Amino acid sequence: MPVSSPLAFLLAKSAADRLVHRVFAETPFAGIHHLTWFDWAMLVPYFTILVILSVYGIHRYEIIRTYFKHRKKATIEPSLHRFEKLPPVTIQLPLYNERYVVERLIEEVLKIEYPKELLQIQVLDDSTDDTAPFAEALVERYHTMGYPIEYHHRSNRHGYKAGALQAGLTSATGELVAVFDADFCPPADFLHRTVHYFADPIVGVVQTRWSYLNRDYNFLTEVEAILLDGHFILEHGARSSAGYFFNFNGTAGILRKQMIDDAGGWQHDTLTEDSDLSYRAQLKGWRFVYLPGLHCPSELPVEMHGFQVQQSRWAKGLTQVAKKLLPAILRADVPKRVKAEAIMHLTPNISYPLMIVMSALMLPVMIVRFYMGVWEMALLDMPLIAASFWSISLFYVIAQRELYPKSWKRTVFMLPMLMAVGVGLTIINTRAVLEALFGVQTAFARTPKYAIGDRPVNLEIKKYRRRSGWLPYAEILVGTYFAAMIVFAIQTYNYFAIPFLLLFVCGYYWAGLGTLYQEQQGRLRWLKQQRLAAMGHAS
């Protein structure tokens, strides 16, 4: 960051004060200033980044347009093809240390309606804690009751989730394979509403929409739901109905086993094995179907750092897929519009490191603004801001209006929080994207799940919570940098910039201070438990 110490800030402020005095005293809103090399060094990268970000913003408008153009195709029925004889199905349940949700998962899956002789349920457990014996006992109990369920435990996590799914395929008896992550609760009619699409021999995947068990748990989960709804309503809706490539989401979907084999199987060289397989399969000619009308309830992360870990894994994985497959996509014999959409789908996370650079340039650009004049600068940056930032607001408001026509207006009031949460992902996702670009390998970081509904629970007693390390301190530092910019904006009468800067301050402080508060509360709860345990032993 350019202003990372009090001395640097004082020097920058002193220079800014002299500049503002010069502008207001010598050329108050009159005359034309000839930009120096330093001005150009600040403005060129700043506006270049804004242009790049605006391209992704314009793409959101295009997604909205495509969605409405093809909306009538969004929900299709398998009317032309239906199975006369139902195919065998394997349901795979990949687990890793899921003690709090494994029982709920198994119980819900056992409620799925399908002939038992055609069904196989695989519990694929890589757990290293007490989840393993607990899950094995559950499976044994239900197996003795006549359910077609079996337990598979690996002594290592080779390949992580992708490795577990691929290992399960070696003993899978189904022609079709449904996958549910540990925090999902599939509806009982899931298979009856999805398998008939596979009567069409070119259909390789049927993906359903996610819904949320704990959407109203806190402000964070509500924002997460809005973000995911935008993906599942507009992005999936537009891409699937327009004939573009789109991705299986790794859960709440069903795949043709032949398609998995034909595409090269589950591979673990990226952290988003689902997107990787999806693009390899569609390049082979397999067709994907999306069902927005069939939803599977799931659990959202309720803590900021847990949400950040999840999003950074997705950001890194999607960037890895882009690096791995974009050359093959560009060479493929598919329409140019499909290639263009694939590029936009796989590369949006590059905006995070660009946001870091733009943040560093904001203060110098605010100073240079006074050389150019407020209105001259506004003529340049307003169209770009409209393209890059306003599109976000429109995108998520429309998604909520489509999904909740009677209650969507609340989303308008949630937009500042949505923007702030997005800002809070910038640092961790920047690290994830850079790791992907430079080939840095990291372990698959699972998202903690606690079997949480809408009612609050005491998270301090829960395990599986990840430590945040240096991240919250960096977020607080960057938030303070933006707070200093607000002070500067007030001093120089640049009130137009203050609302935007406030979003950055709130986002970084929410992420950093919120994480530190939750971790401190956890430590205090642990110490209290230790004292109570010691008192119990003493008595």
C-alpha positions as CSV (number, residue, x, y, z in Angstrom):
1,M,0.0,0.0,0.0
2,P,1.4,3.5,-0.8
3,V,0.3,4.9,2.6
4,S,1.3,2.3,5.1
5,S,2.8,4.4,7.8
6,P,2.0,7.7,9.6
7,L,5.1,9.3,8.1
8,A,4.1,8.4,4.6
9,F,0.6,9.6,5.2
10,L,1.9,13.0,6.5
11,L,4.1,13.4,3.5
12,A,1.3,12.6,1.2
13,K,-1.1,14.9,3.0
14,S,1.4,17.7,3.0
15,A,1.9,17.4,-0.7
16,A,-1.9,17.2,-1.2
17,D,-2.5,20.3,0.9
18,R,0.1,22.2,-1.2
19,L,-1.6,21.0,-4.4
20,V,-5.1,21.9,-3.2
21,H,-3.9,25.3,-2.2
22,R,-2.3,25.8,-5.6
23,V,-5.4,24.6,-7.4
24,F,-7.9,26.8,-5.4
25,A,-5.6,29.8,-5.1
26,E,-4.1,30.0,-8.5
27,T,-6.5,28.4,-10.9
28,P,-9.9,28.0,-9.2
29,F,-11.8,25.9,-11.7
30,A,-10.3,27.8,-14.6
31,G,-7.7,27.2,-17.2
32,I,-6.3,24.0,-18.6
33,H,-3.6,22.1,-16.7
34,H,-1.0,20.2,-18.7
35,L,-0.6,16.8,-17.1
36,T,2.9,15.8,-16.0
37,W,4.5,12.4,-16.4
38,F,3.6,11.6,-12.8
39,D,-0.1,12.4,-13.5
40,W,-0.1,10.1,-16.5
41,A,1.7,7.4,-14.4
42,M,-1.2,7.4,-12.0
43,L,-4.1,7.9,-14.4
44,V,-3.2,5.4,-17.1
45,P,-3.1,2.3,-14.9
46,Y,-6.1,3.6,-12.9
47,F,-8.3,4.0,-15.9
48,T,-7.0,0.9,-17.6
49,I,-8.1,-1.1,-14.6
50,L,-11.5,0.6,-14.6
51,V,-11.9,-0.3,-18.2
52,I,-11.1,-3.9,-17.5
53,L,-13.5,-4.0,-14.6
54,S,-16.2,-2.3,-16.7
55,V,-15.9,-5.1,-19.3
56,Y,-17.0,-7.6,-16.6
57,G,-19.7,-5.1,-15.6
58,I,-21.0,-4.8,-19.1
59,H,-21.0,-8.6,-19.2
60,R,-23.4,-8.6,-16.3
61,Y,-25.8,-6.5,-18.4
62,E,-25.4,-9.0,-21.2
63,I,-26.2,-11.9,-18.9
64,I,-29.4,-10.0,-17.8
65,R,-30.3,-9.4,-21.5
66,T,-29.6,-13.0,-22.4
67,Y,-31.7,-14.3,-19.4
68,F,-34.8,-12.3,-20.4
69,K,-34.3,-13.2,-24.1
70,H,-34.4,-16.9,-23.4
71,R,-36.4,-17.0,-20.1
72,K,-39.1,-19.1,-21.6
73,K,-36.6,-21.9,-22.3
74,A,-35.3,-21.8,-18.7
75,T,-37.6,-24.6,-17.4
76,I,-37.9,-27.5,-19.8
77,E,-39.6,-30.8,-19.3
78,P,-38.2,-34.2,-20.6
79,S,-41.2,-34.6,-22.8
80,L,-39.5,-36.1,-25.8
81,H,-37.6,-38.7,-23.9
82,R,-38.7,-40.7,-20.9
83,F,-37.4,-44.0,-19.5
84,E,-39.8,-46.9,-19.7
85,K,-37.5,-48.7,-17.3
86,L,-35.7,-46.6,-14.7
87,P,-31.9,-46.7,-14.8
88,P,-29.8,-47.7,-11.7
89,V,-28.5,-44.8,-9.8
90,T,-25.6,-44.3,-7.4
91,I,-25.7,-41.5,-4.8
92,Q,-22.3,-40.4,-3.6
93,L,-21.9,-38.5,-0.3
94,P,-18.3,-37.2,0.1
95,L,-17.3,-36.4,3.7
96,Y,-14.4,-35.0,5.5
97,N,-14.7,-34.3,9.3
98,E,-18.5,-33.6,9.1
99,R,-19.5,-34.7,12.6
100,Y,-22.3,-32.1,12.9
101,V,-24.1,-32.7,9.7
102,V,-23.5,-36.3,8.7
103,E,-26.5,-37.8,10.5
104,R,-28.8,-35.2,8.9
105,L,-27.4,-35.8,5.5
106,I,-27.8,-39.6,5.6
107,E,-31.3,-39.4,7.0
108,E,-32.4,-37.0,4.3
109,V,-30.8,-39.1,1.5
110,L,-32.5,-42.2,2.8
111,K,-35.9,-40.4,2.2
112,I,-35.3,-40.2,-1.5
113,E,-37.9,-42.1,-3.4
114,Y,-36.5,-44.6,-5.8
115,P,-36.7,-48.4,-6.2
116,K,-34.2,-49.9,-3.7
117,E,-33.0,-52.5,-6.1
118,L,-31.9,-49.8,-8.5
119,L,-30.3,-47.6,-5.9
120,Q,-26.8,-47.5,-4.3
121,I,-25.8,-45.0,-1.7
122,Q,-22.0,-44.5,-1.1
123,V,-20.8,-42.7,2.0
124,L,-17.3,-41.7,0.9
125,D,-15.5,-40.7,4.1
126,D,-12.0,-39.2,4.3
127,S,-12.5,-38.1,7.9
128,T,-9.6,-38.1,10.4
129,D,-11.7,-37.4,13.5
130,D,-14.6,-39.0,15.3
131,T,-16.8,-38.5,12.2
132,A,-15.4,-41.8,10.8
133,P,-16.6,-44.2,13.5
134,F,-19.8,-42.3,14.0
135,A,-20.7,-42.4,10.2
136,E,-19.7,-46.0,9.9
137,A,-22.0,-47.0,12.8
138,L,-24.8,-45.0,11.2
139,V,-24.3,-46.7,7.8
140,E,-24.1,-50.1,9.4
141,R,-27.4,-49.5,11.3
142,Y,-29.3,-48.4,8.2
143,H,-27.8,-51.2,6.1
144,T,-29.1,-53.8,8.5
145,M,-32.5,-52.2,8.2
146,G,-32.5,-52.9,4.5
147,Y,-31.3,-49.6,3.0
148,P,-28.9,-49.9,0.0
149,I,-26.2,-47.9,1.8
150,E,-22.5,-48.7,2.1
151,Y,-19.5,-47.1,3.8
152,H,-16.1,-46.4,2.2
153,H,-13.2,-44.9,4.2
154,R,-9.9,-43.8,2.8
155,S,-6.8,-43.7,5.0
156,N,-5.5,-40.7,3.0
157,R,-7.0,-37.7,1.3
158,H,-5.3,-38.2,-2.1
159,G,-7.1,-35.9,-4.6
160,Y,-9.4,-34.6,-1.8
161,K,-13.0,-34.5,-2.9
162,A,-12.2,-35.4,-6.6
163,G,-10.1,-38.3,-5.4
164,A,-12.9,-39.6,-3.2
165,L,-15.5,-39.3,-6.0
166,Q,-13.2,-41.1,-8.5
167,A,-12.4,-43.9,-6.0
168,G,-16.2,-44.4,-5.4
169,L,-16.8,-44.8,-9.2
170,T,-14.7,-48.0,-9.2
171,S,-17.5,-49.8,-7.3
172,A,-20.4,-47.7,-8.4
173,T,-23.3,-49.8,-9.9
174,G,-25.4,-46.9,-11.2
175,E,-25.5,-45.6,-14.8
176,L,-26.2,-42.2,-13.2
177,V,-24.4,-40.7,-10.2
178,A,-25.9,-38.1,-7.9
179,V,-23.6,-36.1,-5.6
180,F,-24.6,-34.3,-2.4
181,D,-22.2,-32.4,-0.1
182,A,-22.5,-32.9,3.6
183,D,-24.6,-29.8,4.2
184,F,-27.3,-30.6,1.7
185,C,-30.8,-31.9,2.2
186,P,-32.1,-33.2,-1.1
187,P,-35.9,-33.4,-1.6
188,A,-37.5,-36.9,-1.6
189,D,-38.6,-36.6,-5.3
190,F,-35.1,-35.5,-6.5
191,L,-34.4,-38.6,-8.6
192,H,-37.8,-38.9,-10.1
193,R,-37.6,-35.2,-11.3
194,T,-34.1,-35.6,-12.8
195,V,-33.4,-39.1,-14.2
196,H,-35.8,-38.8,-17.1
197,Y,-33.6,-36.1,-18.7
198,F,-31.0,-38.8,-19.2
199,A,-33.3,-40.6,-21.6
200,D,-31.8,-38.2,-24.1
201,P,-28.4,-39.9,-24.8
202,I,-26.4,-36.7,-25.1
203,V,-27.4,-35.3,-21.7
204,G,-24.5,-35.6,-19.3
205,V,-25.5,-33.5,-16.3
206,V,-28.6,-32.2,-14.6
207,Q,-27.9,-29.5,-12.1
208,T,-30.5,-28.2,-9.7
209,R,-30.7,-24.9,-7.8
210,W,-29.4,-24.4,-4.3
211,S,-31.7,-23.0,-1.6
212,Y,-30.7,-22.2,2.0
213,L,-31.7,-23.6,5.4
214,N,-30.2,-20.7,7.3
215,R,-30.8,-17.8,4.9
216,D,-32.1,-15.6,7.7
217,Y,-29.5,-16.6,10.4
218,N,-27.7,-13.2,10.2
219,F,-26.8,-10.4,7.8
220,L,-23.9,-12.3,6.3
221,T,-26.0,-15.4,5.4
222,E,-28.6,-13.1,3.8
223,V,-25.9,-11.5,1.7
224,E,-24.5,-14.9,0.8
225,A,-27.9,-16.1,-0.4
226,I,-28.3,-13.0,-2.6
227,L,-24.9,-13.6,-4.1
228,L,-25.6,-17.3,-4.9
229,D,-29.1,-16.5,-6.1
230,G,-27.6,-14.2,-8.7
231,H,-25.4,-17.1,-9.9
232,F,-28.2,-19.7,-10.0
233,I,-31.0,-17.5,-11.3
234,L,-29.3,-15.2,-13.9
235,E,-26.0,-16.8,-14.7
236,H,-27.1,-20.4,-14.9
237,G,-30.4,-19.4,-16.3
238,A,-28.9,-17.3,-19.1
239,R,-26.1,-19.7,-20.0
240,S,-28.1,-22.9,-20.0
241,S,-31.0,-21.5,-22.0
242,A,-28.8,-19.7,-24.6
243,G,-26.7,-22.8,-25.2
244,Y,-23.5,-21.6,-23.6
245,F,-21.2,-23.8,-21.5
246,F,-22.1,-23.8,-17.7
247,N,-20.8,-25.7,-14.8
248,F,-22.0,-28.5,-12.6
249,N,-21.7,-27.0,-9.1
250,G,-20.2,-30.1,-7.4
251,T,-23.4,-31.0,-5.5
252,A,-27.2,-31.1,-5.8
253,G,-26.8,-32.6,-9.3
254,I,-26.7,-35.9,-11.2
255,L,-24.2,-37.0,-13.8
256,R,-24.0,-39.8,-16.4
257,K,-21.2,-42.1,-15.4
258,Q,-20.3,-42.7,-19.1
259,M,-19.8,-38.9,-19.4
260,I,-17.4,-38.7,-16.5
261,D,-15.3,-41.5,-18.0
262,D,-15.4,-40.0,-21.5
263,A,-14.3,-36.6,-20.2
264,G,-11.3,-38.1,-18.4
265,G,-12.7,-38.7,-14.9
266,W,-12.5,-36.6,-11.8
267,Q,-9.2,-34.8,-11.8
268,H,-7.6,-33.1,-8.8
269,D,-5.2,-30.6,-10.3
270,T,-7.6,-27.8,-9.6
271,L,-9.6,-26.9,-6.5
272,T,-12.9,-26.8,-8.4
273,E,-13.0,-30.3,-9.9
274,D,-16.7,-29.7,-10.8
275,S,-16.0,-26.8,-13.2
276,D,-13.0,-28.6,-14.6
277,L,-15.0,-31.8,-15.4
278,S,-17.9,-29.6,-16.7
279,Y,-15.8,-27.9,-19.4
280,R,-14.0,-31.0,-20.4
281,A,-17.3,-32.8,-20.8
282,Q,-19.0,-30.0,-22.8
283,L,-15.9,-29.8,-25.1
284,K,-16.6,-33.5,-25.8
285,G,-20.2,-32.6,-26.9
286,W,-22.2,-33.6,-23.8
287,R,-25.2,-31.5,-23.0
288,F,-25.9,-30.0,-19.6
289,V,-29.4,-29.3,-18.3
290,Y,-30.3,-26.8,-15.5
291,L,-33.5,-27.1,-13.5
292,P,-34.2,-23.8,-11.6
293,G,-37.6,-25.1,-10.5
294,L,-36.0,-27.9,-8.4
295,H,-34.1,-26.7,-5.4
296,C,-32.0,-28.5,-2.8
297,P,-31.7,-26.8,0.7
298,S,-28.1,-26.3,1.9
299,E,-26.3,-24.6,4.8
300,L,-24.5,-21.2,4.3
301,P,-21.3,-20.3,6.3
302,V,-22.3,-18.1,9.2
303,E,-18.9,-16.7,10.0
304,M,-17.0,-14.2,7.8
305,H,-13.8,-16.1,7.7
306,G,-15.5,-19.4,6.9
307,F,-17.2,-17.6,4.0
308,Q,-13.9,-16.1,2.9
309,V,-12.2,-19.5,2.9
310,Q,-15.0,-20.9,0.7
311,Q,-14.9,-18.0,-1.7
312,S,-11.1,-18.1,-2.0
313,R,-11.2,-21.8,-2.8
314,W,-13.7,-21.1,-5.6
315,A,-11.7,-18.2,-6.9
316,K,-8.5,-20.1,-7.0
317,G,-10.1,-23.2,-8.5
318,L,-11.9,-21.3,-11.3
319,T,-8.7,-19.5,-12.1
320,Q,-6.8,-22.8,-12.2
321,V,-9.5,-24.1,-14.6
322,A,-9.1,-21.1,-16.8
323,K,-5.3,-21.6,-16.9
324,K,-5.8,-25.3,-17.7
325,L,-8.6,-25.3,-20.2
326,L,-8.9,-21.9,-21.9
327,P,-6.3,-22.9,-24.6
328,A,-8.4,-26.0,-25.5
329,I,-11.6,-23.9,-25.4
330,L,-10.2,-21.4,-27.8
331,R,-9.0,-24.1,-30.2
332,A,-12.3,-26.0,-30.0
333,D,-14.8,-26.2,-32.8
334,V,-17.5,-24.3,-31.0
335,P,-19.2,-21.0,-31.8
336,K,-17.3,-17.8,-31.0
337,R,-20.1,-16.6,-28.7
338,V,-19.6,-19.8,-26.6
339,K,-15.9,-19.2,-26.4
340,A,-16.4,-15.6,-25.4
341,E,-18.8,-16.6,-22.6
342,A,-16.4,-19.2,-21.4
343,I,-13.7,-16.6,-21.1
344,M,-16.0,-14.3,-19.1
345,H,-17.1,-17.2,-16.9
346,L,-13.7,-18.5,-16.0
347,T,-11.7,-15.3,-15.5
348,P,-13.8,-12.8,-13.4
349,N,-11.7,-13.4,-10.3
350,I,-8.8,-11.5,-11.9
351,S,-10.8,-8.4,-10.8
352,Y,-9.6,-9.0,-7.2
353,P,-5.9,-8.3,-7.7
354,L,-6.9,-5.4,-10.0
355,M,-9.0,-4.0,-7.2
356,I,-5.9,-4.1,-4.9
357,V,-3.9,-2.1,-7.5
358,M,-6.8,0.3,-8.0
359,S,-7.1,0.8,-4.3
360,A,-3.4,1.7,-4.1
361,L,-3.9,4.3,-6.9
362,M,-7.0,5.9,-5.5
363,L,-5.3,8.5,-3.3
364,P,-2.8,9.7,-5.9
365,V,-5.7,9.9,-8.4
366,M,-7.8,11.9,-6.0
367,I,-4.9,14.4,-5.8
368,V,-4.5,14.5,-9.6
369,R,-8.2,15.0,-9.9
370,F,-7.7,18.6,-8.8
371,Y,-5.4,19.3,-11.7
372,M,-8.0,18.2,-14.2
373,G,-11.0,19.7,-12.4
374,V,-13.9,17.8,-10.8
375,W,-16.2,17.9,-13.8
376,E,-13.6,16.9,-16.4
377,M,-12.7,13.9,-14.3
378,A,-16.3,12.9,-13.8
379,L,-16.9,12.8,-17.5
380,L,-14.2,10.1,-17.7
381,D,-14.9,8.0,-14.7
382,M,-18.7,8.1,-14.5
383,P,-19.4,5.9,-17.5
384,L,-16.8,3.4,-16.3
385,I,-18.3,3.4,-12.8
386,A,-21.7,2.9,-14.2
387,A,-20.4,-0.1,-16.2
388,S,-18.4,-1.7,-13.4
389,F,-20.4,-0.9,-10.2
390,W,-24.0,-0.1,-11.1
391,S,-24.3,-3.4,-13.0
392,I,-23.7,-5.3,-9.7
393,S,-26.7,-3.6,-8.1
394,L,-29.0,-4.2,-11.0
395,F,-27.8,-7.8,-11.4
396,Y,-28.7,-8.9,-7.9
397,V,-31.9,-6.9,-7.6
398,I,-33.3,-8.5,-10.8
399,A,-32.3,-12.0,-9.5
400,Q,-34.2,-11.4,-6.3
401,R,-37.2,-10.0,-8.1
402,E,-37.3,-13.1,-10.3
403,L,-37.0,-15.5,-7.4
404,Y,-39.1,-13.5,-4.8
405,P,-41.6,-11.3,-6.7
406,K,-43.3,-10.2,-3.4
407,S,-40.3,-9.5,-1.2
408,W,-37.5,-8.5,-3.5
409,K,-37.5,-4.8,-2.6
410,R,-35.6,-5.6,0.6
411,T,-32.6,-6.4,-1.6
412,V,-32.3,-2.7,-2.4
413,F,-31.6,-1.9,1.2
414,M,-29.1,-4.9,1.4
415,L,-27.0,-3.6,-1.5
416,P,-24.5,-1.6,0.6
417,M,-23.9,-4.7,2.8
418,L,-23.5,-6.8,-0.4
419,M,-20.9,-4.5,-1.7
420,A,-19.1,-4.4,1.6
421,V,-19.0,-8.1,1.8
422,G,-17.6,-8.2,-1.7
423,V,-14.9,-5.8,-0.6
424,G,-14.1,-8.0,2.4
425,L,-13.2,-10.8,-0.1
426,T,-10.6,-8.7,-1.9
427,I,-7.4,-9.6,-0.1
428,I,-8.0,-13.3,0.4
429,N,-9.2,-13.8,-3.1
430,T,-6.3,-11.8,-4.5
431,R,-3.9,-14.2,-2.8
432,A,-6.0,-17.2,-4.2
433,V,-5.9,-15.8,-7.8
434,L,-2.1,-15.1,-7.6
435,E,-1.5,-18.6,-6.2
436,A,-3.4,-20.1,-9.2
437,L,-1.6,-18.0,-11.8
438,F,1.8,-18.8,-10.4
439,G,1.1,-22.5,-9.8
440,V,1.2,-22.5,-6.0
441,Q,-0.4,-25.7,-4.8
442,T,-2.5,-25.7,-1.6
443,A,-4.7,-28.2,0.2
444,F,-8.5,-28.3,-0.3
445,A,-9.8,-26.1,2.5
446,R,-13.3,-27.4,3.5
447,T,-16.0,-25.1,4.6
448,P,-17.2,-25.8,8.2
449,K,-20.8,-26.9,8.6
450,Y,-22.7,-26.9,11.9
451,A,-26.2,-28.1,11.1
452,I,-27.5,-24.6,11.6
453,G,-31.0,-23.5,10.7
454,D,-32.5,-20.1,11.2
455,R,-32.0,-20.1,15.0
456,P,-28.7,-18.9,16.6
457,V,-26.4,-21.5,18.1
458,N,-23.3,-21.1,20.3
459,L,-20.5,-21.4,17.7
460,E,-17.9,-21.0,20.3
461,I,-18.4,-24.6,21.4
462,K,-18.1,-25.9,17.8
463,K,-14.9,-27.3,16.4
464,Y,-13.7,-27.1,12.8
465,R,-13.3,-23.4,13.0
466,R,-10.3,-22.2,10.9
467,R,-7.8,-19.7,12.3
468,S,-7.5,-16.6,10.2
469,G,-3.8,-15.8,10.8
470,W,-2.6,-12.4,9.4
471,L,-5.6,-11.8,7.2
472,P,-7.9,-9.7,9.5
473,Y,-4.9,-7.5,10.4
474,A,-4.2,-6.8,6.8
475,E,-7.9,-6.0,6.3
476,I,-8.0,-3.6,9.2
477,L,-4.9,-1.9,7.8
478,V,-6.4,-1.5,4.3
479,G,-9.6,-0.3,5.9
480,T,-7.7,2.4,7.8
481,Y,-6.1,3.5,4.5
482,F,-9.5,4.0,3.0
483,A,-10.6,5.9,6.2
484,A,-7.7,8.3,5.7
485,M,-8.9,8.8,2.1
486,I,-12.3,9.8,3.4
487,V,-10.7,12.4,5.6
488,F,-8.7,13.7,2.6
489,A,-11.9,13.7,0.4
490,I,-13.7,15.8,3.0
491,Q,-10.8,18.3,3.3
492,T,-10.7,18.7,-0.5
493,Y,-14.5,18.9,-0.9
494,N,-14.6,15.7,-3.0
495,Y,-17.9,14.6,-1.5
496,F,-18.7,12.5,-4.6
497,A,-16.0,9.9,-3.6
498,I,-17.1,9.5,0.0
499,P,-20.0,6.9,-0.5
500,F,-17.6,4.7,-2.5
501,L,-14.9,5.0,0.0
502,L,-17.3,4.2,2.9
503,L,-18.1,0.9,1.2
504,F,-14.4,-0.1,1.3
505,V,-14.0,1.0,4.9
506,C,-17.1,-0.9,6.0
507,G,-16.1,-4.0,4.0
508,Y,-12.6,-4.3,5.3
509,Y,-13.5,-3.4,8.9
510,W,-16.4,-5.8,8.9
511,A,-14.2,-8.6,7.6
512,G,-11.2,-7.9,9.9
513,L,-12.8,-6.8,13.1
514,G,-15.6,-9.3,12.8
515,T,-13.2,-12.2,12.4
516,L,-11.1,-11.1,15.3
517,Y,-14.1,-10.7,17.5
518,Q,-15.4,-14.2,16.7
519,E,-12.1,-15.8,17.4
520,Q,-11.7,-13.9,20.7
521,Q,-15.1,-15.1,21.8
522,G,-14.1,-18.6,20.9
523,R,-10.9,-18.4,22.9
524,L,-12.8,-17.0,25.9
525,R,-15.4,-19.8,25.7
526,W,-12.6,-22.4,25.5
527,L,-10.8,-21.0,28.5
528,K,-14.1,-21.1,30.5
529,Q,-14.7,-24.7,29.5
530,Q,-11.1,-25.6,30.6
531,R,-11.7,-23.9,34.0
532,L,-15.0,-25.7,34.5
533,A,-13.4,-29.0,33.6
534,A,-10.5,-28.4,36.0
535,M,-13.0,-27.5,38.8
536,G,-14.9,-30.7,38.0
537,H,-11.7,-32.9,38.3
538,A,-10.8,-31.1,41.5
539,S,-14.1,-31.9,43.2
